[in-house]
Amino acid sequence: MSHFLPGVAGLACMAMLTGPVQAQPVASLGGHPANFLERLFGGLSSPTARQVVAWGGSHQPGTIVISTSQRRLYFVLGQGRAIQYGIGVGRPGFTWNGTKTVSMKREWPDWSPPAQMLRRRPDLPRYMKGGLGNPLGARALYLGSSMYRIHGSNEPETIGYAVSSGCIRMTNADVIDLYSRTRVGTKVVVLR
């Protein structure tokens, strides 16, 4: 059984990465609780579904623009278009704005909570190996030397809400898509 799940997850990832940009789900179609694969990769429909939208901003193609108030992340394609993703953002008191660059990329990253988070939540583990139960999800884009990341989530139901300690959360399917489009050095503009 343990060899079966990584194979299924790998096939699902390949299908998502090779297909066209389309809506990625958060809940099951029938309104039932999402099953394991739906929770891992998102459901079949979502109010925050990934889509190509008109883009009137002046940012260069390849730039990531995050609108905290809209709870949306935009990957600028150029020619007046961007890919829009739904995101989870920092809860009140944990939002921030500014310009960063992607300094590192990791697949199924390990997680060590920052000291500030451990002071607030001493019950948290000091270290978690990357994997399905890890709160950073399937991929992480590290933002400069800050403690912030754009990362996946094992809680896709939090996308669209202000729930984090300042990191930008995405469904695993969406962060895998963004990860494949992004390089180290990518400019990230965070707006309130």
Secondary structure, DSSP 8 states (H G I E B T S, - for coil): -TTHHHHHHHHHHHHHHHS-S----SB-TTSS---HHHHHH--SB-TT--EEEE------TT-EEEETTTTEEEEEEETTEEEEEE-BEE-TT----EEEEEEEEEES--B---HHHHHH-TTS-S-B-SSTT-TTTTEEEEETTSS-EEE--S-GGGTTSEEESS-EE--HHHHHHHHHH--TT-EEEEE-
